[in-house]
Amino acid sequence: MKVALNGTVRQGQAVDLRDAPLEAARIVAAIRDPDGPLVSCPPPGPVHSFVGHVESGMHLSLRAALAAAARSRAIRSEYDDAIDELDRRIEAIAVEQVDLASARRRAASAGADVAALRERVARLRGRLEADREAGRESGESEAELRDAIAALSEAETDRLAAEQALVAAERDARAARDARDRRLSLVDDRDNLARQARSALANREYPRFRRALASLPVEGRAGDGPGEFDGAPAAAALAVARIARLHAPVVLADGPFSSPVVARAALHAPVVLV
């Protein structure tokens, strides 16, 4: 780990920034920014989102943090194979976007065009008949009627195509709805299994967590399971950090450690004190 600060570089597995004018949140953001100039370190894993920044008054979902700690050590649950299979099935379902509204507008517009042209053809026929009965010249009326009939024929062809396109779009929309419903059902199944996996991993990790908590200079009563922990979230976060495999540094603010070296030894992880 390297921290570039005011033209100097502080490096190592235990860095003290308590004398630097930097907020903890800025250090955490720099650790999570692989292209940032402030901190150079290995990329943080998922568990870092739980214990990467430990301070008094923080919030911690203990079950999720314990599960992430187990995952950081490549531990799998009995639900993972089923979750992987569901992920593959979810990925295989392609939900196409169907522009049904446009197809309906085109069909409606084509139908209106046909209706208008039929009315025009009917008027022109009536005018032509009137001209003939009156013995007037009907050449112009006949030409207009022929043009109107040709336009009507073309419009009816367009309407038929638009109606067929609408039928196809409605069929595609139904298929897309069915695919979306299947996908949502599989996602629900996957999420339910993921919750069970997190619970199983958290319960599996709890004895390690209990021992880690007892080894740290923090107050808290572990109890027999994640739901029985009684103590500050920061204390729990430190215990989770100790049992996780962390490559990116943990940022500690207002922690119980006198120095970053002591914190590094206690947590078995790279540390930045702020």
ZADO-1210 file (C-alpha; in nm, 4 decimals, padded with zeros to 6 digits):
<atoms>
<atom x="00.0000" y="00.0000" z="00.0000" code="MET" pos="1"/>
<atom x="00.1203" y="00.3497" z="-00.0881" code="LYS" pos="2"/>
<atom x="-00.0393" y="00.6794" z="00.0106" code="VAL" pos="3"/>
<atom x="00.0764" y="00.9895" z="-00.1801" code="ALA" pos="4"/>
<atom x="00.0390" y="01.2914" z="00.0445" code="LEU" pos="5"/>
<atom x="00.1758" y="01.6441" z="-00.0074" code="ASN" pos="6"/>
<atom x="00.4614" y="01.5286" z="-00.2242" code="GLY" pos="7"/>
<atom x="00.5601" y="01.2430" z="00.0078" code="THR" pos="8"/>
<atom x="00.4723" y="00.8740" z="00.0007" code="VAL" pos="9"/>
<atom x="00.3795" y="00.6688" z="00.3023" code="ARG" pos="10"/>
<atom x="00.3819" y="00.2978" z="00.2404" code="GLN" pos="11"/>
<atom x="00.3575" y="-00.0371" z="00.4110" code="GLY" pos="12"/>
<atom x="00.0906" y="-00.2603" z="00.5617" code="GLN" pos="13"/>
<atom x="00.0274" y="-00.0184" z="00.8489" code="ALA" pos="14"/>
<atom x="-00.0031" y="00.3516" z="00.7655" code="VAL" pos="15"/>
<atom x="-00.0712" y="00.6289" z="01.0137" code="ASP" pos="16"/>
<atom x="-00.2591" y="00.9292" z="00.8728" code="LEU" pos="17"/>
<atom x="-00.3835" y="01.0696" z="01.1996" code="ARG" pos="18"/>
<atom x="-00.1623" y="01.3736" z="01.1466" code="ASP" pos="19"/>
<atom x="-00.2845" y="01.4315" z="00.7901" code="ALA" pos="20"/>
<atom x="-00.5712" y="01.6657" z="00.6964" code="PRO" pos="21"/>
<atom x="-00.7695" y="01.3882" z="00.5284" code="LEU" pos="22"/>
<atom x="-01.1175" y="01.2636" z="00.6085" code="GLU" pos="23"/>
<atom x="-01.1658" y="00.8896" z="00.6423" code="ALA" pos="24"/>
<atom x="-01.4304" y="00.8883" z="00.3681" code="ALA" pos="25"/>
<atom x="-01.1807" y="01.0315" z="00.1207" code="ARG" pos="26"/>
<atom x="-00.9280" y="00.7589" z="00.2007" code="ILE" pos="27"/>
<atom x="-01.1945" y="00.4896" z="00.1626" code="VAL" pos="28"/>
<atom x="-01.3018" y="00.6333" z="-00.1724" code="ALA" pos="29"/>
<atom x="-00.9382" y="00.6438" z="-00.2875" code="ALA" pos="30"/>
<atom x="-00.8885" y="00.2785" z="-00.1897" code="ILE" pos="31"/>
<atom x="-01.1895" y="00.1831" z="-00.4023" code="ARG" pos="32"/>
<atom x="-01.0741" y="00.3929" z="-00.7000" code="ASP" pos="33"/>
<atom x="-00.8179" y="00.1882" z="-00.8955" code="PRO" pos="34"/>
<atom x="-00.7148" y="00.4904" z="-01.1036" code="ASP" pos="35"/>
<atom x="-00.6942" y="00.7431" z="-00.8215" code="GLY" pos="36"/>
<atom x="-00.3607" y="00.9100" z="-00.7387" code="PRO" pos="37"/>
<atom x="-00.3995" y="00.9149" z="-00.3607" code="LEU" pos="38"/>
<atom x="-00.3814" y="00.5453" z="-00.2636" code="VAL" pos="39"/>
<atom x="-00.2224" y="00.2538" z="-00.4471" code="SER" pos="40"/>
<atom x="-00.3237" y="-00.0867" z="-00.3124" code="CYS" pos="41"/>
<atom x="-00.4765" y="-00.4193" z="-00.4181" code="PRO" pos="42"/>
<atom x="-00.8419" y="-00.3902" z="-00.5227" code="PRO" pos="43"/>
<atom x="-01.0935" y="-00.4381" z="-00.2414" code="PRO" pos="44"/>
<atom x="-01.3215" y="-00.7422" z="-00.2431" code="GLY" pos="45"/>
<atom x="-01.6917" y="-00.7539" z="-00.1506" code="PRO" pos="46"/>
<atom x="-01.6217" y="-00.7848" z="00.2223" code="VAL" pos="47"/>
<atom x="-01.4510" y="-00.4451" z="00.2092" code="HIS" pos="48"/>
<atom x="-01.7913" y="-00.2810" z="00.1639" code="SER" pos="49"/>
<atom x="-01.8777" y="-00.4023" z="00.5159" code="PHE" pos="50"/>
<atom x="-01.5510" y="-00.3544" z="00.7052" code="VAL" pos="51"/>
<atom x="-01.3404" y="-00.1300" z="00.4825" code="GLY" pos="52"/>
<atom x="-01.4299" y="00.1736" z="00.6930" code="HIS" pos="53"/>
<atom x="-01.4725" y="00.1150" z="01.0652" code="VAL" pos="54"/>
<atom x="-01.5832" y="00.3992" z="01.2898" code="GLU" pos="55"/>
<atom x="-01.8090" y="00.4590" z="01.5866" code="SER" pos="56"/>
<atom x="-02.1747" y="00.4985" z="01.4970" code="GLY" pos="57"/>
<atom x="-02.1435" y="00.2911" z="01.1796" code="MET" pos="58"/>
<atom x="-02.4101" y="00.0485" z="01.0573" code="HIS" pos="59"/>
<atom x="-02.3344" y="-00.3180" z="00.9945" code="LEU" pos="60"/>
<atom x="-02.5440" y="-00.6061" z="00.8666" code="SER" pos="61"/>
<atom x="-02.3663" y="-00.8758" z="01.0637" code="LEU" pos="62"/>
<atom x="-02.5050" y="-01.1778" z="00.8786" code="ARG" pos="63"/>
<atom x="-02.4155" y="-01.0324" z="00.5402" code="ALA" pos="64"/>
<atom x="-02.0720" y="-00.9266" z="00.6636" code="ALA" pos="65"/>
<atom x="-01.9994" y="-01.2732" z="00.8034" code="LEU" pos="66"/>
<atom x="-02.1096" y="-01.4339" z="00.4775" code="ALA" pos="67"/>
<atom x="-01.8837" y="-01.1970" z="00.2826" code="ALA" pos="68"/>
<atom x="-01.5958" y="-01.2846" z="00.5154" code="ALA" pos="69"/>
<atom x="-01.6529" y="-01.6537" z="00.4407" code="ALA" pos="70"/>
<atom x="-01.6653" y="-01.5806" z="00.0688" code="ARG" pos="71"/>
<atom x="-01.3351" y="-01.3920" z="00.0962" code="SER" pos="72"/>
<atom x="-01.1788" y="-01.7215" z="00.2047" code="ARG" pos="73"/>
<atom x="-01.3429" y="-01.9061" z="-00.0880" code="ALA" pos="74"/>
<atom x="-01.5891" y="-02.0900" z="00.1370" code="ILE" pos="75"/>
<atom x="-01.9028" y="-02.2102" z="-00.0410" code="ARG" pos="76"/>
<atom x="-02.2420" y="-02.2983" z="00.0978" code="SER" pos="77"/>
<atom x="-02.4587" y="-02.5993" z="00.0211" code="GLU" pos="78"/>
<atom x="-02.6844" y="-02.3664" z="-00.1819" code="TYR" pos="79"/>
<atom x="-02.4178" y="-02.2374" z="-00.4201" code="ASP" pos="80"/>
<atom x="-02.4533" y="-02.5024" z="-00.6904" code="ASP" pos="81"/>
<atom x="-02.8257" y="-02.4345" z="-00.7140" code="ALA" pos="82"/>
<atom x="-02.7601" y="-02.0586" z="-00.7195" code="ILE" pos="83"/>
<atom x="-02.5058" y="-02.1014" z="-00.9994" code="ASP" pos="84"/>
<atom x="-02.7547" y="-02.3071" z="-01.2006" code="GLU" pos="85"/>
<atom x="-03.0248" y="-02.0433" z="-01.1538" code="LEU" pos="86"/>
<atom x="-02.7813" y="-01.7720" z="-01.2599" code="ASP" pos="87"/>
<atom x="-02.7124" y="-01.9637" z="-01.5813" code="ARG" pos="88"/>
<atom x="-03.0827" y="-02.0056" z="-01.6494" code="ARG" pos="89"/>
<atom x="-03.1475" y="-01.6372" z="-01.5801" code="ILE" pos="90"/>
<atom x="-02.8642" y="-01.5342" z="-01.8112" code="GLU" pos="91"/>
<atom x="-03.0031" y="-01.7567" z="-02.0873" code="ALA" pos="92"/>
<atom x="-03.3409" y="-01.5805" z="-02.0901" code="ILE" pos="93"/>
<atom x="-03.3319" y="-01.2858" z="-02.3300" code="ALA" pos="94"/>
<atom x="-03.6190" y="-01.0420" z="-02.2786" code="VAL" pos="95"/>
<atom x="-03.6670" y="-00.8462" z="-02.6014" code="GLU" pos="96"/>
<atom x="-03.8052" y="-00.4943" z="-02.6057" code="GLN" pos="97"/>
<atom x="-04.1177" y="-00.4839" z="-02.8250" code="VAL" pos="98"/>
<atom x="-04.2460" y="-00.1468" z="-02.9478" code="ASP" pos="99"/>
<atom x="-04.6114" y="-00.2451" z="-02.9353" code="LEU" pos="100"/>
<atom x="-04.7323" y="00.1156" z="-02.9092" code="ALA" pos="101"/>
<atom x="-04.5687" y="00.2100" z="-03.2405" code="SER" pos="102"/>
<atom x="-04.7196" y="-00.0940" z="-03.4117" code="ALA" pos="103"/>
<atom x="-05.0633" y="00.0032" z="-03.2810" code="ARG" pos="104"/>
<atom x="-05.0186" y="00.3611" z="-03.4003" code="ARG" pos="105"/>
<atom x="-04.9147" y="00.2453" z="-03.7475" code="ARG" pos="106"/>
<atom x="-05.2127" y="00.0091" z="-03.7721" code="ALA" pos="107"/>
<atom x="-05.4519" y="00.2796" z="-03.6549" code="ALA" pos="108"/>
<atom x="-05.3062" y="00.5350" z="-03.8968" code="SER" pos="109"/>
<atom x="-05.3240" y="00.2898" z="-04.1874" code="ALA" pos="110"/>
<atom x="-05.6878" y="00.2113" z="-04.1010" code="GLY" pos="111"/>
<atom x="-05.7731" y="00.5827" z="-04.0908" code="ALA" pos="112"/>
<atom x="-05.6078" y="00.6347" z="-04.4296" code="ASP" pos="113"/>
<atom x="-05.8168" y="00.3528" z="-04.5818" code="VAL" pos="114"/>
<atom x="-06.1373" y="00.4922" z="-04.4336" code="ALA" pos="115"/>
<atom x="-06.0635" y="00.8406" z="-04.5675" code="ALA" pos="116"/>
<atom x="-05.9809" y="00.7111" z="-04.9165" code="LEU" pos="117"/>
<atom x="-06.2963" y="00.4971" z="-04.9261" code="ARG" pos="118"/>
<atom x="-06.5004" y="00.8076" z="-04.8534" code="GLU" pos="119"/>
<atom x="-06.3159" y="00.9913" z="-05.1309" code="ARG" pos="120"/>
<atom x="-06.3763" y="00.7086" z="-05.3773" code="VAL" pos="121"/>
<atom x="-06.7464" y="00.7075" z="-05.2868" code="ALA" pos="122"/>
<atom x="-06.7739" y="01.0859" z="-05.3412" code="ARG" pos="123"/>
<atom x="-06.5906" y="01.0701" z="-05.6749" code="LEU" pos="124"/>
<atom x="-06.8155" y="00.7857" z="-05.7949" code="ARG" pos="125"/>
<atom x="-07.1184" y="00.9911" z="-05.7049" code="GLY" pos="126"/>
<atom x="-06.9809" y="01.2944" z="-05.8905" code="ARG" pos="127"/>
<atom x="-06.8974" y="01.0830" z="-06.1961" code="LEU" pos="128"/>
<atom x="-07.2487" y="00.9376" z="-06.2049" code="GLU" pos="129"/>
<atom x="-07.3938" y="01.2856" z="-06.1749" code="ALA" pos="130"/>
<atom x="-07.1787" y="01.4118" z="-06.4620" code="ASP" pos="131"/>
<atom x="-07.2861" y="01.1231" z="-06.6830" code="ARG" pos="132"/>
<atom x="-07.6566" y="01.1638" z="-06.6016" code="GLU" pos="133"/>
<atom x="-07.6309" y="01.5337" z="-06.6769" code="ALA" pos="134"/>
<atom x="-07.4402" y="01.4710" z="-06.9987" code="GLY" pos="135"/>
<atom x="-07.1415" y="01.6715" z="-06.8768" code="ARG" pos="136"/>
<atom x="-06.7797" y="01.6041" z="-06.9648" code="GLU" pos="137"/>
<atom x="-06.6640" y="01.3275" z="-06.7257" code="SER" pos="138"/>
<atom x="-06.3000" y="01.2789" z="-06.8225" code="GLY" pos="139"/>
<atom x="-06.1647" y="01.4718" z="-06.5269" code="GLU" pos="140"/>
<atom x="-06.3940" y="01.2904" z="-06.2829" code="SER" pos="141"/>
<atom x="-06.2930" y="00.9541" z="-06.4287" code="GLU" pos="142"/>
<atom x="-05.9203" y="01.0384" z="-06.3884" code="ALA" pos="143"/>
<atom x="-05.9677" y="01.1507" z="-06.0294" code="GLU" pos="144"/>
<atom x="-06.1622" y="00.8340" z="-05.9503" code="LEU" pos="145"/>
<atom x="-05.8932" y="00.6123" z="-06.1049" code="ARG" pos="146"/>
<atom x="-05.6234" y="00.7900" z="-05.8972" code="ASP" pos="147"/>
<atom x="-05.8349" y="00.7585" z="-05.5831" code="ALA" pos="148"/>
<atom x="-05.8987" y="00.3857" z="-05.6442" code="ILE" pos="149"/>
<atom x="-05.5239" y="00.3281" z="-05.6996" code="ALA" pos="150"/>
<atom x="-05.4425" y="00.5172" z="-05.3789" code="ALA" pos="151"/>
<atom x="-05.7083" y="00.3150" z="-05.1927" code="LEU" pos="152"/>
<atom x="-05.5615" y="-00.0127" z="-05.3184" code="SER" pos="153"/>
<atom x="-05.2153" y="00.0926" z="-05.2032" code="GLU" pos="154"/>
<atom x="-05.3512" y="00.2078" z="-04.8655" code="ALA" pos="155"/>
<atom x="-05.5340" y="-00.1235" z="-04.8168" code="GLU" pos="156"/>
<atom x="-05.2072" y="-00.3082" z="-04.8855" code="THR" pos="157"/>
<atom x="-05.0323" y="-00.0863" z="-04.6306" code="ASP" pos="158"/>
<atom x="-05.3117" y="-00.1452" z="-04.3803" code="ARG" pos="159"/>
<atom x="-05.2879" y="-00.5212" z="-04.4237" code="LEU" pos="160"/>
<atom x="-04.9108" y="-00.5051" z="-04.3679" code="ALA" pos="161"/>
<atom x="-04.9581" y="-00.2846" z="-04.0598" code="ALA" pos="162"/>
<atom x="-05.2228" y="-00.5203" z="-03.9191" code="GLU" pos="163"/>
<atom x="-04.9961" y="-00.8204" z="-03.9758" code="GLN" pos="164"/>
<atom x="-04.7094" y="-00.6325" z="-03.8120" code="ALA" pos="165"/>
<atom x="-04.9364" y="-00.5544" z="-03.5158" code="LEU" pos="166"/>
<atom x="-05.0333" y="-00.9204" z="-03.4800" code="VAL" pos="167"/>
<atom x="-04.6640" y="-01.0154" z="-03.4838" code="ALA" pos="168"/>
<atom x="-04.5792" y="-00.7391" z="-03.2337" code="ALA" pos="169"/>
<atom x="-04.8577" y="-00.8556" z="-02.9998" code="GLU" pos="170"/>
<atom x="-04.7282" y="-01.2126" z="-03.0269" code="ARG" pos="171"/>
<atom x="-04.3738" y="-01.0938" z="-02.9536" code="ASP" pos="172"/>
<atom x="-04.4995" y="-00.8823" z="-02.6630" code="ALA" pos="173"/>
<atom x="-04.6758" y="-01.1846" z="-02.5117" code="ARG" pos="174"/>
<atom x="-04.3594" y="-01.3911" z="-02.5519" code="ALA" pos="175"/>
<atom x="-04.1544" y="-01.1129" z="-02.3937" code="ALA" pos="176"/>
<atom x="-04.3983" y="-01.0923" z="-02.1008" code="ARG" pos="177"/>
<atom x="-04.3793" y="-01.4672" z="-02.0531" code="ASP" pos="178"/>
<atom x="-03.9975" y="-01.4571" z="-02.0653" code="ALA" pos="179"/>
<atom x="-03.9894" y="-01.1658" z="-01.8217" code="ARG" pos="180"/>
<atom x="-04.2238" y="-01.3497" z="-01.5842" code="ASP" pos="181"/>
<atom x="-04.0088" y="-01.6647" z="-01.6028" code="ARG" pos="182"/>
<atom x="-03.6969" y="-01.4586" z="-01.5431" code="ARG" pos="183"/>
<atom x="-03.8502" y="-01.2772" z="-01.2448" code="LEU" pos="184"/>
<atom x="-03.9593" y="-01.6098" z="-01.0970" code="SER" pos="185"/>
<atom x="-03.6067" y="-01.7468" z="-01.1328" code="LEU" pos="186"/>
<atom x="-03.4601" y="-01.4289" z="-00.9837" code="VAL" pos="187"/>
<atom x="-03.6920" y="-01.4659" z="-00.6841" code="ASP" pos="188"/>
<atom x="-03.5807" y="-01.8266" z="-00.6424" code="ASP" pos="189"/>
<atom x="-03.2153" y="-01.7222" z="-00.6717" code="ARG" pos="190"/>
<atom x="-03.2574" y="-01.4398" z="-00.4200" code="ASP" pos="191"/>
<atom x="-03.4284" y="-01.6725" z="-00.1727" code="ASN" pos="192"/>
<atom x="-03.1436" y="-01.9217" z="-00.2037" code="LEU" pos="193"/>
<atom x="-02.8883" y="-01.6411" z="-00.1708" code="ALA" pos="194"/>
<atom x="-03.0496" y="-01.5371" z="00.1590" code="ARG" pos="195"/>
<atom x="-03.0343" y="-01.8951" z="00.2815" code="GLN" pos="196"/>
<atom x="-02.6706" y="-01.9170" z="00.1714" code="ALA" pos="197"/>
<atom x="-02.5823" y="-01.5969" z="00.3592" code="ARG" pos="198"/>
<atom x="-02.7533" y="-01.7279" z="00.6709" code="SER" pos="199"/>
<atom x="-02.5770" y="-02.0636" z="00.6457" code="ALA" pos="200"/>
<atom x="-02.2369" y="-01.9024" z="00.5940" code="LEU" pos="201"/>
<atom x="-02.2952" y="-01.6562" z="00.8775" code="ALA" pos="202"/>
<atom x="-02.3835" y="-01.9379" z="01.1161" code="ASN" pos="203"/>
<atom x="-02.0800" y="-02.1345" z="01.0030" code="ARG" pos="204"/>
<atom x="-01.8516" y="-01.8372" z="01.0626" code="GLU" pos="205"/>
<atom x="-01.9932" y="-01.7433" z="01.3990" code="TYR" pos="206"/>
<atom x="-01.7591" y="-01.9502" z="01.6164" code="PRO" pos="207"/>
<atom x="-01.4628" y="-01.7858" z="01.4411" code="ARG" pos="208"/>
<atom x="-01.6277" y="-01.4487" z="01.4891" code="PHE" pos="209"/>
<atom x="-01.6822" y="-01.5195" z="01.8590" code="ARG" pos="210"/>
<atom x="-01.3145" y="-01.6048" z="01.9070" code="ARG" pos="211"/>
<atom x="-01.2054" y="-01.3008" z="01.7090" code="ALA" pos="212"/>
<atom x="-01.4271" y="-01.0733" z="01.9157" code="LEU" pos="213"/>
<atom x="-01.2813" y="-01.2122" z="02.2376" code="ALA" pos="214"/>
<atom x="-00.9279" y="-01.1503" z="02.1121" code="SER" pos="215"/>
<atom x="-00.9799" y="-00.7813" z="02.0346" code="LEU" pos="216"/>
<atom x="-00.9746" y="-00.4845" z="02.2747" code="PRO" pos="217"/>
<atom x="-01.3457" y="-00.4152" z="02.2242" code="VAL" pos="218"/>
<atom x="-01.6610" y="-00.4648" z="02.4257" code="GLU" pos="219"/>
<atom x="-01.9360" y="-00.6925" z="02.3048" code="GLY" pos="220"/>
<atom x="-02.1128" y="-01.0179" z="02.3795" code="ARG" pos="221"/>
<atom x="-02.1261" y="-01.2598" z="02.0912" code="ALA" pos="222"/>
<atom x="-02.3948" y="-01.4986" z="02.2123" code="GLY" pos="223"/>
<atom x="-02.4658" y="-01.8143" z="02.0194" code="ASP" pos="224"/>
<atom x="-02.5539" y="-01.6697" z="01.6781" code="GLY" pos="225"/>
<atom x="-02.5584" y="-01.3554" z="01.4640" code="PRO" pos="226"/>
<atom x="-02.8938" y="-01.2504" z="01.6016" code="GLY" pos="227"/>
<atom x="-02.7626" y="-01.2566" z="01.9598" code="GLU" pos="228"/>
<atom x="-02.4657" y="-01.0226" z="01.9182" code="PHE" pos="229"/>
<atom x="-02.4803" y="-00.7431" z="02.1750" code="ASP" pos="230"/>
<atom x="-02.2343" y="-00.4641" z="02.1156" code="GLY" pos="231"/>
<atom x="-02.1334" y="-00.1756" z="01.8935" code="ALA" pos="232"/>
<atom x="-02.1363" y="-00.2385" z="01.5167" code="PRO" pos="233"/>
<atom x="-01.7768" y="-00.1127" z="01.5021" code="ALA" pos="234"/>
<atom x="-01.6691" y="-00.3882" z="01.7399" code="ALA" pos="235"/>
<atom x="-01.8424" y="-00.6481" z="01.5252" code="ALA" pos="236"/>
<atom x="-01.6835" y="-00.5005" z="01.2117" code="ALA" pos="237"/>
<atom x="-01.3362" y="-00.5355" z="01.3614" code="LEU" pos="238"/>
<atom x="-01.4018" y="-00.8996" z="01.4467" code="ALA" pos="239"/>
<atom x="-01.5297" y="-00.9640" z="01.0940" code="VAL" pos="240"/>
<atom x="-01.2208" y="-00.7940" z="00.9514" code="ALA" pos="241"/>
<atom x="-01.0017" y="-01.0234" z="01.1593" code="ARG" pos="242"/>
<atom x="-01.1559" y="-01.3411" z="01.0194" code="ILE" pos="243"/>
<atom x="-01.1829" y="-01.2164" z="00.6594" code="ALA" pos="244"/>
<atom x="-00.9110" y="-01.2333" z="00.3974" code="ARG" pos="245"/>
<atom x="-00.8482" y="-00.8684" z="00.3206" code="LEU" pos="246"/>
<atom x="-00.6032" y="-00.7416" z="00.0629" code="HIS" pos="247"/>
<atom x="-00.7116" y="-00.3784" z="00.0520" code="ALA" pos="248"/>
<atom x="-00.6531" y="-00.1758" z="00.3690" code="PRO" pos="249"/>
<atom x="-00.9092" y="-00.1216" z="00.6425" code="VAL" pos="250"/>
<atom x="-00.9574" y="00.2430" z="00.7348" code="VAL" pos="251"/>
<atom x="-00.9955" y="00.2852" z="01.1114" code="LEU" pos="252"/>
<atom x="-01.1284" y="00.6004" z="01.2734" code="ALA" pos="253"/>
<atom x="-01.1571" y="00.6326" z="01.6519" code="ASP" pos="254"/>
<atom x="-01.0481" y="00.2708" z="01.6913" code="GLY" pos="255"/>
<atom x="-00.9185" y="00.0965" z="02.0020" code="PRO" pos="256"/>
<atom x="-00.5625" y="00.0616" z="01.8698" code="PHE" pos="257"/>
<atom x="-00.2721" y="00.2768" z="01.9777" code="SER" pos="258"/>
<atom x="-00.0889" y="00.2500" z="01.6469" code="SER" pos="259"/>
<atom x="-00.1394" y="00.1128" z="01.2964" code="PRO" pos="260"/>
<atom x="00.1172" y="-00.1599" z="01.3668" code="VAL" pos="261"/>
<atom x="-00.0891" y="-00.2825" z="01.6630" code="VAL" pos="262"/>
<atom x="-00.4049" y="-00.2677" z="01.4500" code="ALA" pos="263"/>
<atom x="-00.2352" y="-00.4572" z="01.1679" code="ARG" pos="264"/>
<atom x="-00.1278" y="-00.7328" z="01.4055" code="ALA" pos="265"/>
<atom x="-00.4742" y="-00.7555" z="01.5625" code="ALA" pos="266"/>
<atom x="-00.6704" y="-00.7650" z="01.2370" code="LEU" pos="267"/>
<atom x="-00.4276" y="-00.9623" z="01.0209" code="HIS" pos="268"/>
<atom x="-00.4983" y="-00.7073" z="00.7476" code="ALA" pos="269"/>
<atom x="-00.3451" y="-00.3896" z="00.6049" code="PRO" pos="270"/>
<atom x="-00.4591" y="-00.0879" z="00.8023" code="VAL" pos="271"/>
<atom x="-00.4828" y="00.2906" z="00.7720" code="VAL" pos="272"/>
<atom x="-00.5429" y="00.4885" z="01.0899" code="LEU" pos="273"/>
<atom x="-00.7086" y="00.8277" z="01.0459" code="VAL" pos="274"/>
</atoms>
